[in-house]
Amino acid sequence: MLDGMTTNADEPQTRPRRRAPAGAAVLREDVTEAIRAAVFEELAAVGYARMSIEGIARRAGVGKTAVYRRWRSKLHLVLDIVSALAVQGLPAPDTGSLQSDLRLLYEVTSRALRHPVASQILPDLQAEAARNPDMAEAVQRALRDGQQSVASSILAAAAERGEIRAGLDRDLALDLISGPLYWRAVVIRSPKLPKGYLDALARGTAEAIKAL
C-alpha cells in the first residue's frame, strides 16, 4: 500500500524519513529505467506470452512491488514502453539531396531493425497485436508514426529543393520509403542485407518518388 508512505517507494524503510511532498511516494528514475531495460530483455528471451512480472523484476534486480507501483500489469507495461518508441523518433537527415537523405535514413533504420533484441521482439509483438487491439494500436504507432514523421520531413525538404513535385501522392511516397526495410526485417526476417542493397534501395526509391 502506498497510503501514508513517507519513504522512497523503492527503498526498504530502515529509519524514519520526512514525508514526501503532497503525500506522494517517490519513484526512483534509475529503478524505472532498469525495469524498462528488463522488459526488452525478457521479451527477447521468452516472448510476450511467457513474460511475467516476476521475471522482469528479477532481471531488473527489484521486487515485484516496484514494478506494480508503476504499471498495473505486464500489458500496461509493454504498451507504455512500445508507445514511448513512437514519440522518440529519428533525427531527420539533411544532406542536401533526396537520395542521400534516404540512404542515411535506411542506414539508421536498418541497424535498429536488425538489432538482436528488436529482431526478436517485433514479430512477437505483432503476433500479440493480432489478438489485442490495444497492443495493435501501440505497435502501429511505434512502427509507423516515428518513421513517417522523418520520411515526411525528407519529402518536404525534397519538394523545397525542387527534386519532387509538390502535389505528389504523399501516402504512396511514404509507403515506398518505409515498406522495403520492414518487409525484409520483420516479414522475411532476412538475416543479412545483400551487398549494396541500401545504396540501390535509396537510388531506386528516390527515382520512384520523383516519377510520382
N, CA and C of each residue as an Amber inpcrd file, in Angstrom:
protein
   636
   0.8430000  -1.1910000   0.0000000   0.0000000   0.0000000   0.0000000
   0.8790000   1.2430000   0.0000000   0.4310000   2.2730000  -0.7590000
   1.1910000   3.4930000  -0.8210000   0.6960000   4.5320000   0.1660000
  -0.5360000   4.3220000   0.7170000  -1.1110000   5.3270000   1.5830000
  -0.2320000   5.5490000   2.8030000   0.0700000   6.8350000   3.0360000
   0.7930000   7.1860000   4.2410000   2.2730000   6.9200000   4.1830000
   2.7800000   6.4730000   3.0200000   4.2040000   6.1830000   2.9410000
   4.9940000   7.4730000   3.0640000   6.0950000   7.4120000   3.7750000
   6.9280000   8.5960000   3.9780000   8.3470000   8.3660000   3.5150000
   8.5860000   7.2620000   2.8130000   9.9300000   6.9720000   2.3480000
   9.9050000   6.7890000   0.8530000  11.0940000   6.6780000   0.2800000
  11.2120000   6.3860000  -1.1320000  10.4630000   5.0990000  -1.4240000
   9.6530000   5.0750000  -2.4780000   8.8060000   3.9210000  -2.7620000
   9.5900000   2.6890000  -3.1330000  10.8470000   2.8400000  -3.5200000
  11.6260000   1.7000000  -3.9640000  12.7010000   1.2940000  -2.9650000
  12.6940000   1.8600000  -1.7910000  13.6880000   1.5120000  -0.7900000
  13.0050000   0.9830000   0.4590000  13.5870000  -0.0130000   1.1480000
  13.0090000  -0.5090000   2.3880000  13.0460000   0.5720000   3.4570000
  12.0740000   0.5290000   4.3490000  12.0140000   1.5320000   5.4060000
  12.9350000   1.1070000   6.5480000  14.0970000   1.7450000   6.6300000
  15.0750000   1.3820000   7.6450000  15.0950000   2.3730000   8.8010000
  14.6550000   3.6040000   8.5410000  14.6020000   4.6020000   9.6000000
  13.5770000   5.6630000   9.2110000  13.0530000   6.4070000  10.1640000
  12.0580000   7.4360000   9.8400000  12.6370000   8.4670000   8.8830000
  11.7940000   8.9000000   7.9360000  12.2180000   9.9170000   6.9920000
  11.1110000  10.9530000   6.8410000  11.4660000  12.0500000   6.2080000
  10.4900000  13.0920000   6.0070000   9.4300000  12.6510000   5.0120000
   8.2270000  13.1530000   5.2140000   7.1320000  12.7920000   4.3260000
   7.3700000  13.3710000   2.9310000   7.0600000  12.5720000   1.8860000
   7.2020000  13.0380000   0.5120000   6.2040000  14.1540000   0.2480000
   6.4980000  15.0630000  -0.6590000   5.6030000  16.1760000  -0.9460000
   4.2180000  15.6990000  -1.3180000   3.2010000  16.3460000  -0.7340000
   1.7840000  16.0770000  -1.0180000   1.4100000  14.6310000  -0.7380000
   2.1710000  13.9450000   0.0650000   1.8450000  12.5750000   0.4320000
   2.1540000  11.5550000  -0.6410000   2.8470000  11.9560000  -1.7170000
   3.1000000  11.0390000  -2.8260000   4.3600000  10.2330000  -2.5880000
   4.3350000   8.9740000  -3.0420000   5.5370000   8.1440000  -2.9780000
   6.5060000   8.5970000  -4.0660000   7.7960000   8.5620000  -3.7680000
   8.8120000   8.9770000  -4.7270000   9.3220000   7.7410000  -5.4530000
   9.1720000   7.7420000  -6.7810000   9.6190000   6.6140000  -7.5830000
  10.9610000   6.9530000  -8.2210000  11.9610000   6.1630000  -7.9160000
  13.3070000   6.4310000  -8.4150000  13.3930000   6.1830000  -9.9160000
  13.9580000   7.1560000 -10.6380000  14.0550000   7.0540000 -12.0920000
  15.0130000   5.9400000 -12.5060000  16.0780000   5.7080000 -11.7380000
  17.0200000   4.6520000 -12.1140000  16.3590000   3.2780000 -12.0200000
  15.4570000   3.1150000 -11.0550000  14.7170000   1.8520000 -10.9430000
  13.7700000   1.7010000 -12.1280000  13.0900000   2.7880000 -12.4900000
  12.1730000   2.7460000 -13.6350000  12.9110000   2.3550000 -14.9030000
  14.0840000   2.9420000 -15.1270000  14.8530000   2.6240000 -16.3220000
  15.3570000   1.1840000 -16.2970000  15.7240000   0.6900000 -15.1270000
  16.1650000  -0.7040000 -15.0100000  15.0220000  -1.6520000 -15.3700000
  13.8190000  -1.3180000 -14.9610000  12.6500000  -2.1500000 -15.2800000
  12.3850000  -2.1240000 -16.7780000  12.4620000  -0.9330000 -17.3810000
  12.2290000  -0.8300000 -18.8290000  13.2410000  -1.6800000 -19.6030000
  14.5020000  -1.6000000 -19.2080000  15.5260000  -2.4020000 -19.8770000
  15.2500000  -3.8870000 -19.6960000  14.7960000  -4.2610000 -18.5070000
  14.5000000  -5.6660000 -18.2320000  13.3450000  -6.1750000 -19.0820000
  12.3900000  -5.3020000 -19.3870000  11.2580000  -5.7040000 -20.2210000
  11.7490000  -6.1150000 -21.6050000  12.6180000  -5.3200000 -22.2090000
  13.1500000  -5.6640000 -23.5280000  13.9140000  -6.9790000 -23.4810000
  14.7140000  -7.1720000 -22.4470000  15.4870000  -8.4080000 -22.3230000
  14.5650000  -9.6100000 -22.1400000  13.5370000  -9.4330000 -21.3240000
  12.6090000 -10.5450000 -21.0660000  11.7880000 -10.8730000 -22.3020000
  11.3450000  -9.8480000 -23.0240000  10.6030000 -10.0920000 -24.2700000
  11.4560000 -10.8660000 -25.2710000  12.7150000 -10.4710000 -25.3910000
  13.6030000 -11.1460000 -26.3320000  13.8780000 -12.5850000 -25.9080000
  13.9190000 -12.8180000 -24.6120000  14.2770000 -14.1450000 -24.1080000
  13.1120000 -15.1330000 -24.1470000  11.9140000 -14.6800000 -23.7440000
  10.8080000 -15.6380000 -23.5840000   9.5620000 -15.2650000 -24.3650000
   9.4900000 -14.0570000 -24.9410000   8.2900000 -13.6510000 -25.6620000
   7.2300000 -13.0810000 -24.7330000   6.2480000 -12.4110000 -25.3310000
   5.2280000 -11.7390000 -24.5260000   4.3910000 -12.7290000 -23.7190000
   3.9610000 -13.8280000 -24.3490000   3.0530000 -14.7660000 -23.6870000
   3.6630000 -15.3350000 -22.4040000   4.9600000 -15.6330000 -22.4150000
   5.6150000 -16.2360000 -21.2570000   6.2480000 -15.2120000 -20.3270000
   6.2460000 -13.9660000 -20.7540000   6.8340000 -12.9220000 -19.9200000
   5.9980000 -12.7370000 -18.6640000   6.6650000 -12.4960000 -17.5470000
   5.9680000 -12.3220000 -16.2730000   6.5550000 -11.1500000 -15.5040000
   5.7520000 -10.5880000 -14.6240000   6.2390000  -9.5170000 -13.7540000
   7.3780000 -10.0250000 -12.8850000   7.2690000 -11.2800000 -12.4540000
   8.3280000 -11.8640000 -11.6300000   9.6500000 -11.9000000 -12.3850000
   9.5990000 -12.3260000 -13.6600000  10.8140000 -12.3970000 -14.4600000
  11.4120000 -11.0330000 -14.7170000  10.5470000 -10.0570000 -14.9680000
  11.0180000  -8.6920000 -15.1990000  11.6950000  -8.1480000 -13.9450000
  11.0370000  -8.3320000 -12.7970000  11.5990000  -7.8400000 -11.5370000
  12.9440000  -8.4920000 -11.2500000  13.0490000  -9.7890000 -11.5200000
  14.3000000 -10.4990000 -11.2700000  15.4300000  -9.9400000 -12.1410000
  15.1360000  -9.6970000 -13.4140000  16.1550000  -9.1410000 -14.3080000
  16.5600000  -7.7270000 -13.8970000  15.5740000  -6.9630000 -13.4150000
  15.8490000  -5.5760000 -13.0350000  16.5030000  -5.4730000 -11.6700000
  16.4890000  -6.5640000 -10.8940000  17.0650000  -6.5430000  -9.5610000
  16.2160000  -5.7850000  -8.5570000  14.8800000  -5.8470000  -8.7610000
  13.9600000  -5.1670000  -7.8530000  12.8770000  -6.1480000  -7.4220000
  12.0550000  -5.7170000  -6.4820000  10.9210000  -6.5260000  -6.0770000
   9.7340000  -6.3070000  -7.0000000   8.7770000  -7.2420000  -6.9830000
   7.5980000  -7.1120000  -7.8250000   6.8240000  -5.8370000  -7.5250000
   6.8260000  -5.4250000  -6.2630000   6.0660000  -4.2390000  -5.9040000
   6.6020000  -2.9970000  -6.6130000   7.9090000  -2.9590000  -6.8940000
   8.4780000  -1.8170000  -7.6070000   7.9050000  -1.7210000  -9.0210000
   7.6230000  -2.8820000  -9.6310000   7.0230000  -2.8990000 -10.9650000
   5.5570000  -2.4830000 -10.8860000   4.8270000  -3.0570000  -9.9270000
   3.3960000  -2.7820000  -9.8230000   3.1060000  -1.3460000  -9.3890000
   4.0620000  -0.6860000  -8.7510000   3.8570000   0.7300000  -8.4190000
   3.7930000   1.5950000  -9.6650000   4.4150000   1.1050000 -10.7450000
   4.4920000   1.8810000 -11.9800000   3.4870000   1.4250000 -13.0300000
   3.2190000   0.1340000 -13.0970000   2.3090000  -0.4080000 -14.1020000
   1.3960000  -1.4480000 -13.4650000   0.1330000  -1.4680000 -13.9140000
  -0.8480000  -2.3760000 -13.3170000  -0.6520000  -3.8260000 -13.7400000
  -0.1070000  -4.0350000 -14.9290000   0.0390000  -5.3910000 -15.4520000
   1.1380000  -5.4020000 -16.4950000   1.5080000  -6.5810000 -16.9630000
   2.5420000  -6.6520000 -17.9930000   2.0500000  -6.0420000 -19.2950000
   0.7390000  -6.1120000 -19.5660000   0.2040000  -5.4930000 -20.7720000
   0.3930000  -3.9760000 -20.7220000   0.0230000  -3.3590000 -19.6080000
   0.1890000  -1.9170000 -19.4760000   1.6680000  -1.5240000 -19.5450000
   2.5200000  -2.3590000 -18.9950000   3.9550000  -2.0920000 -19.0170000
   4.4720000  -2.0830000 -20.4530000   4.1410000  -3.1260000 -21.2080000
   4.6200000  -3.2260000 -22.5880000   3.9910000  -2.1410000 -23.4550000
   2.6970000  -1.8580000 -23.2570000   2.0450000  -0.8010000 -24.0220000
   2.7260000   0.5430000 -23.7920000   3.0830000   0.8080000 -22.5550000
   3.7440000   2.0670000 -22.2250000   5.0870000   2.1750000 -22.9280000
   5.8600000   1.1050000 -22.9040000   7.1940000   1.1300000 -23.4900000
   7.1230000   1.1920000 -25.0150000   6.2280000   0.3990000 -25.6050000
   6.0990000   0.4200000 -27.0580000   5.5870000   1.7740000 -27.5330000
   4.6360000   2.3450000 -26.8100000   4.1030000   3.6640000 -27.1770000
   5.1790000   4.7270000 -27.0940000   6.0820000   4.6050000 -26.1140000
   7.1510000   5.5880000 -25.9590000   8.0740000   5.5900000 -27.1670000
   8.2260000   4.4410000 -27.8290000   9.0890000   4.3670000 -29.0010000
   8.5610000   5.2500000 -30.1250000   7.2340000   5.4220000 -30.1670000
   6.6310000   6.1920000 -31.2500000   6.9860000   7.6610000 -31.1730000
   7.1880000   8.1740000 -29.9830000   7.4380000   9.6040000 -29.8420000
   8.9280000   9.9280000 -29.8080000   9.7740000   8.9090000 -29.7160000
  11.2080000   9.1770000 -29.7090000  11.6720000   9.6740000 -31.0720000
  11.2110000   8.9810000 -32.1360000  11.5300000   9.4060000 -33.4860000
  13.0050000   9.2820000 -33.8230000  13.3150000   9.6380000 -35.0580000
  14.6750000   9.6360000 -35.5600000  15.0120000  11.0440000 -36.0260000
  16.2640000  11.4350000 -35.9560000  16.6120000  12.7540000 -36.4860000
  16.4340000  12.7730000 -37.9980000  15.7970000  13.8050000 -38.5150000
  15.5670000  13.9010000 -39.9570000  16.8870000  14.2080000 -40.6620000
  17.2940000  13.3890000 -41.6410000  18.5260000  13.6600000 -42.3700000
  18.4340000  14.9750000 -43.1400000  19.5310000  15.6520000 -43.3320000
  19.5670000  16.9030000 -44.0820000  20.8940000  16.9660000 -44.8270000
  21.0030000  16.1280000 -45.8530000  22.2650000  16.0040000 -46.5730000
  22.3020000  16.8460000 -47.8470000  21.1500000  17.3550000 -48.2690000
  21.1170000  18.1830000 -49.4730000  20.5340000  17.5130000 -50.6920000
  20.2140000  16.2150000 -50.6110000  19.5740000  15.5480000 -51.7420000
  18.6550000  14.4450000 -51.2360000  17.6160000  14.1470000 -52.0090000
  16.6410000  13.1240000 -51.6230000  17.3080000  11.7620000 -51.4880000
  18.1230000  11.3880000 -52.4720000  18.7400000  10.0590000 -52.4360000
  19.6450000   9.8750000 -51.2270000  20.4710000  10.8570000 -50.9310000
  21.3820000  10.7070000 -49.7970000  20.6320000  10.7910000 -48.4640000
  19.5540000  11.5710000 -48.4170000  18.7190000  11.5780000 -47.2130000
  18.1260000  10.1980000 -46.9700000  17.6180000   9.5940000 -48.0350000
  17.0380000   8.2540000 -47.9180000  18.1040000   7.2390000 -47.5130000
  19.2910000   7.3690000 -48.0790000  20.3640000   6.4230000 -47.7470000
  20.7030000   6.4720000 -46.2680000  20.7640000   7.6790000 -45.7050000
  21.0730000   7.8120000 -44.2840000  19.9270000   7.2780000 -43.4300000
  18.6960000   7.5690000 -43.8190000  17.5460000   7.0470000 -43.0840000
  17.5540000   5.5250000 -43.0900000  17.8350000   4.9280000 -44.2420000
  17.8510000   3.4750000 -44.3370000  18.9660000   2.8600000 -43.4990000
  20.0830000   3.5290000 -43.4300000  21.1910000   3.0180000 -42.6200000
  20.7980000   2.9460000 -41.1480000  20.2230000   4.0330000 -40.6420000
  19.8300000   4.0840000 -39.2330000  18.7090000   3.0920000 -38.9480000
  17.7040000   3.0690000 -39.8200000  16.5560000   2.1820000 -39.6160000
  16.9620000   0.7200000 -39.6890000  17.8200000   0.3940000 -40.6500000
  18.2630000  -0.9870000 -40.8090000  19.0000000  -1.4760000 -39.5730000
  19.8640000  -0.6440000 -39.0280000  20.5900000  -1.0370000 -37.8210000
  19.6380000  -1.2800000 -36.6590000  18.6330000  -0.4020000 -36.5360000
  17.6750000  -0.5480000 -35.4360000  16.8530000  -1.8190000 -35.5820000
  16.3690000  -2.0900000 -36.7840000  15.5210000  -3.2600000 -37.0080000
  16.2960000  -4.5690000 -36.8680000  17.6000000  -4.5240000 -37.1640000
  18.3950000  -5.7480000 -37.1220000  19.1340000  -5.9450000 -35.8040000
  18.8760000  -5.0480000 -34.8620000  19.4220000  -5.2700000 -33.5230000
  18.8480000  -6.5850000 -33.0020000  19.6680000  -7.4440000 -32.3790000
  19.1880000  -8.7560000 -31.9340000  17.9270000  -8.6940000 -31.0840000
  17.8220000  -7.7080000 -30.2000000  16.6380000  -7.6080000 -29.3490000
  15.4190000  -7.2250000 -30.1780000  15.5640000  -6.2010000 -31.0340000
  14.4360000  -5.7510000 -31.8480000  13.9640000  -6.8490000 -32.7970000
  14.8930000  -7.5770000 -33.3880000  14.5150000  -8.6170000 -34.3480000
  13.7480000  -9.7520000 -33.6920000  13.9300000  -9.9520000 -32.3960000
  13.1770000 -10.9780000 -31.6830000  11.8490000 -10.4500000 -31.1470000
  11.8480000  -9.1800000 -30.7390000  10.6680000  -8.6270000 -30.0980000
   9.5630000  -8.2950000 -31.0930000   9.9080000  -7.6620000 -32.2170000
   8.8900000  -7.1620000 -33.1270000   7.9330000  -8.2400000 -33.6430000
   8.4310000  -9.3950000 -34.1370000   7.4860000 -10.4190000 -34.5980000
   6.5590000 -10.9080000 -33.4840000   7.0830000 -11.0000000 -32.2640000
   6.2670000 -11.4610000 -31.1460000   5.1810000 -10.4400000 -30.8110000
   5.5460000  -9.1650000 -30.8000000   4.5570000  -8.1330000 -30.5140000
   3.5040000  -8.0540000 -31.6150000   3.9130000  -8.2700000 -32.8440000
   2.9380000  -8.2560000 -33.9310000   1.9530000  -9.4140000 -33.8120000
   2.4500000 -10.5660000 -33.3850000   1.5470000 -11.7070000 -33.1720000
   0.5610000 -11.4060000 -32.0560000   1.0410000 -10.7870000 -30.9880000
   0.1570000 -10.4170000 -29.8840000  -0.8170000  -9.3290000 -30.3250000
  -0.3700000  -8.4340000 -31.1840000  -1.2350000  -7.3570000 -31.6670000
  -2.4360000  -7.8960000 -32.4380000  -2.2600000  -9.0510000 -33.0940000
  -3.3740000  -9.6470000 -33.8370000  -4.4920000 -10.0840000 -32.9110000
  -4.1600000 -10.2860000 -31.6260000  -5.1680000 -10.7310000 -30.6550000
  -5.6210000  -9.6210000 -29.7240000  -4.8760000  -8.5170000 -29.6970000
  -5.1410000  -7.4780000 -28.7030000  -5.1850000  -6.1090000 -29.3710000
  -6.3690000  -5.4850000 -29.4560000  -6.4950000  -4.1870000 -30.1350000
  -5.6140000  -3.0990000 -29.5170000  -5.4800000  -3.0800000 -28.1900000
  -4.6350000  -2.0720000 -27.5520000  -3.1790000  -2.2360000 -27.9560000
  -2.7370000  -3.4820000 -27.9860000  -1.3710000  -3.7450000 -28.4110000
  -1.1920000  -3.3800000 -29.8850000  -2.1830000  -3.6790000 -30.6950000
  -2.1100000  -3.3670000 -32.1260000  -1.9330000  -1.8680000 -32.3420000
  -2.6920000  -1.0680000 -31.6030000  -2.5890000   0.3830000 -31.7480000
  -1.2070000   0.8810000 -31.3360000  -0.6850000   0.3490000 -30.2350000
   0.6310000   0.7790000 -29.7510000   1.7340000   0.3850000 -30.7230000
   1.6650000  -0.8400000 -31.2490000   2.6870000  -1.2990000 -32.1880000
   2.6350000  -0.4820000 -33.4730000   1.4110000  -0.1900000 -33.9440000
   1.2860000   0.6250000 -35.1510000   1.9180000   1.9910000 -34.9600000
   1.6720000   2.6030000 -33.8010000   2.2580000   3.9140000 -33.5520000
   3.7850000   3.8250000 -33.5250000   4.2970000   2.7940000 -32.8620000
   5.7510000   2.6570000 -32.7380000   6.4150000   2.4380000 -34.0900000
   5.7920000   1.6260000 -34.9330000   6.3980000   1.3020000 -36.2230000
   6.1190000   2.3450000 -37.2900000   4.9940000   3.0720000 -37.1290000
   4.5530000   3.9590000 -38.1900000   4.8700000   5.4220000 -37.9340000
   4.4630000   5.9110000 -36.7820000   4.4780000   7.3550000 -36.5790000
   5.8730000   7.9610000 -36.6120000   6.8200000   7.3470000 -35.8740000
   8.1660000   7.8970000 -35.8520000   8.8080000   7.8620000 -37.2250000
   8.6810000   6.7300000 -37.9130000   9.2760000   6.5840000 -39.2400000
   8.6370000   7.5470000 -40.2280000   7.3100000   7.6680000 -40.2010000
   6.6380000   8.5170000 -41.1760000   6.8840000   9.9940000 -40.9150000
   7.1000000  10.3520000 -39.6610000   7.4140000  11.7370000 -39.3610000
   8.7250000  12.1430000 -40.0270000   9.7230000  11.2760000 -39.9320000
  11.0150000  11.5550000 -40.5600000  10.8910000  11.5290000 -42.0710000
  10.1740000  10.5350000 -42.5970000  10.0030000  10.4310000 -44.0450000
   9.2800000  11.6550000 -44.5980000   8.3050000  12.1570000 -43.8670000
   7.5840000  13.3610000 -44.3020000   8.5140000  14.5570000 -44.3570000
   9.4320000  14.6520000 -43.3940000  10.3990000  15.7490000 -43.3890000
  11.3280000  15.6490000 -44.5980000  11.7180000  14.4330000 -44.9450000
  12.5770000  14.2250000 -46.1100000  11.8620000  14.6600000 -47.3870000
  10.5790000  14.3030000 -47.4980000   9.8120000  14.6850000 -48.6770000
   9.6170000  16.1920000 -48.7550000   9.3690000  16.8120000 -47.6140000
   9.1800000  18.2580000 -47.5960000  10.4470000  18.9790000 -48.0410000
  11.6030000  18.5040000 -47.5740000  12.8720000  19.1150000 -47.9660000
  13.1330000  18.9210000 -49.4570000  12.8000000  17.7210000 -49.9710000
  12.9950000  17.4480000 -51.3940000  12.0980000  18.3360000 -52.2470000
  10.8780000  18.5900000 -51.7810000   9.9640000  19.4670000 -52.5140000
  10.4880000  20.8950000 -52.5360000  11.0460000  21.3470000 -51.4170000
  11.5990000  22.7050000 -51.3580000  12.7880000  22.8600000 -52.3060000
  13.5540000  21.7750000 -52.4650000  14.7050000  21.8310000 -53.3750000
  14.2880000  21.6630000 -54.8330000  13.0200000  21.3500000 -55.0830000
  12.5440000  21.1470000 -56.4370000  12.8450000  19.7750000 -56.9980000
  13.2300000  18.8120000 -56.1240000  13.5490000  17.4600000 -56.5960000
  12.2880000  16.6630000 -56.9070000  11.2010000  16.9580000 -56.2180000
   9.9330000  16.2650000 -56.4490000   8.8340000  17.3110000 -56.5950000
   7.7540000  16.9320000 -57.2320000   6.6690000  17.8930000 -57.4020000
   5.8580000  18.0020000 -56.1150000   5.3620000  19.1660000 -55.8460000
   4.6820000  19.4400000 -54.5850000   3.3960000  18.6500000 -54.4220000
   2.7140000  18.3290000 -55.5170000   1.4140000  17.6800000 -55.3910000
   1.4280000  16.1700000 -55.4940000   2.5700000  15.5430000 -55.2700000
   2.6070000  14.0800000 -55.4090000   1.8050000  13.3920000 -54.3060000
   1.5230000  12.1240000 -54.5160000   0.7670000  11.3250000 -53.5430000
   1.6850000  11.0180000 -52.3510000   1.5150000  11.7590000 -51.2540000
   2.4080000  11.6060000 -50.1020000   2.2820000  10.2230000 -49.4600000
   1.0560000   9.7080000 -49.3610000   0.8750000   8.3890000 -48.7420000
   1.6080000   7.3080000 -49.5200000   1.5180000   7.3700000 -50.8500000
   2.2140000   6.3900000 -51.6760000   3.7270000   6.5570000 -51.5260000
   4.1850000   7.8070000 -51.4770000   5.6180000   8.0510000 -51.3010000
   6.1060000   7.5130000 -49.9680000   5.3160000   7.6970000 -48.9160000
   5.6940000   7.1850000 -47.5990000   5.7410000   5.6590000 -47.6000000
   4.8210000   5.0290000 -48.3110000   4.8460000   3.5660000 -48.4310000
   6.1230000   3.1090000 -49.1340000   6.4880000   3.8160000 -50.1890000
   7.7030000   3.4580000 -50.9230000   8.9400000   3.5830000 -50.0440000
   8.9540000   4.6050000 -49.2000000  10.1190000   4.8230000 -48.3400000
  10.2020000   3.7870000 -47.2340000   9.0900000   3.5420000 -46.5490000
   9.1190000   2.7460000 -45.3200000   8.9450000   1.2530000 -45.5360000
   8.3360000   0.8620000 -46.6470000   7.9730000  -0.5390000 -46.8180000
   9.1020000  -1.5520000 -46.9460000  10.0980000  -1.3240000 -47.8110000
  11.0720000  -2.3790000 -48.1020000  11.8450000  -2.9110000 -46.8950000
  12.3450000  -2.0250000 -46.0400000  13.1500000  -2.4920000 -44.9040000
  12.3110000  -3.2820000 -43.9180000  11.0760000  -2.8360000 -43.6590000
  10.2170000  -3.5800000 -42.7410000   9.8430000  -4.9420000 -43.3330000
   9.6630000  -4.9870000 -44.6350000   9.3580000  -6.2620000 -45.3000000
  10.5000000  -7.2530000 -45.0790000  11.7270000  -6.8130000 -45.2810000
  12.8760000  -7.7020000 -45.1250000  13.1500000  -8.0610000 -43.6700000
  13.0440000  -7.0630000 -42.7870000  13.4360000  -7.2870000 -41.3930000
  12.3490000  -7.9710000 -40.5790000  11.0810000  -7.6240000 -40.8230000
  10.0000000  -8.1130000 -39.9730000   9.2460000  -9.2740000 -40.6020000
   9.0160000  -9.2260000 -41.9110000   8.2370000 -10.2860000 -42.5670000
   9.1450000 -11.4290000 -43.0130000  10.0960000 -11.1380000 -43.8820000
  11.0150000 -12.1730000 -44.3540000  12.0390000 -12.5360000 -43.2890000
  12.4100000 -11.5560000 -42.4710000  13.4080000 -11.7250000 -41.4180000
  14.7380000 -12.1860000 -42.0150000  15.1240000 -11.5130000 -43.0770000
  16.3960000 -11.8030000 -43.7240000  17.5370000 -11.4770000 -42.7670000
  18.4350000 -12.4220000 -42.5080000  19.4920000 -12.1920000 -41.5180000
  20.5210000 -11.1630000 -41.9470000  20.6680000 -10.9620000 -43.2560000
  21.6990000 -10.0440000 -43.7310000  21.2700000  -9.4360000 -45.0550000
  21.4860000  -8.1410000 -45.1910000  21.1510000  -7.4770000 -46.4430000
  22.2110000  -7.7810000 -47.4990000  21.7900000  -7.9360000 -48.7610000
  22.7750000  -8.1370000 -49.8330000  23.7090000  -6.9440000 -49.9450000
  24.8970000  -7.1760000 -50.4300000  25.8770000  -6.1040000 -50.5990000
  25.3220000  -5.0210000 -51.5220000  25.4270000  -3.7820000 -51.0960000
  24.9580000  -2.6670000 -51.9110000  23.4610000  -2.4570000 -51.8840000
  22.7590000  -3.2170000 -51.0310000  21.2870000  -3.1430000 -51.0300000
  20.7820000  -1.7530000 -50.6470000  21.3400000  -1.1560000 -49.5860000
  20.8490000   0.1370000 -49.1280000  21.1140000   1.2290000 -50.1590000
  22.2490000   1.1690000 -50.8460000  22.5360000   2.1390000 -51.9000000
  21.5180000   2.0100000 -53.0330000  21.2780000   0.7730000 -53.4480000
  20.3360000   0.5380000 -54.5390000  18.9150000   0.9150000 -54.1290000
  18.5750000   0.6250000 -52.8720000  17.2360000   0.9510000 -52.3950000
  17.0180000   2.4620000 -52.3630000  18.0020000   3.1950000 -51.8580000
  17.8860000   4.6540000 -51.8040000  17.7880000   5.2430000 -53.2070000
  18.5880000   4.7270000 -54.1240000  18.5760000   5.2310000 -55.5010000
  17.2360000   4.9120000 -56.1780000  16.7830000   3.6690000 -56.0430000
  15.5240000   3.2670000 -56.6720000  14.3150000   3.9800000 -56.0800000
  14.3150000   4.1410000 -54.7770000  13.1990000   4.8190000 -54.1110000
  13.1500000   6.2830000 -54.5090000  14.3050000   6.9340000 -54.5650000
  14.3490000   8.3460000 -54.9560000  13.8180000   8.5230000 -56.3710000
  14.2130000   7.6260000 -57.2840000  13.7370000   7.7310000 -58.6670000
  12.2340000   7.4640000 -58.7450000  11.7640000   6.5060000 -57.9710000
  10.3260000   6.1950000 -57.9820000   9.4990000   7.3760000 -57.4680000
   9.9820000   8.0160000 -56.4080000   9.2600000   9.1640000 -55.8440000
   9.2610000  10.3330000 -56.8170000  10.3630000  10.5470000 -57.5120000
  10.4290000  11.6330000 -58.4880000   9.4820000  11.3960000 -59.6550000
   9.1710000  10.1250000 -59.9230000   8.2890000   9.7920000 -61.0300000
   6.8000000   9.8680000 -60.6660000   6.4860000  10.0520000 -59.3960000
   5.0800000  10.0880000 -58.9700000   4.3750000  11.3460000 -59.4930000
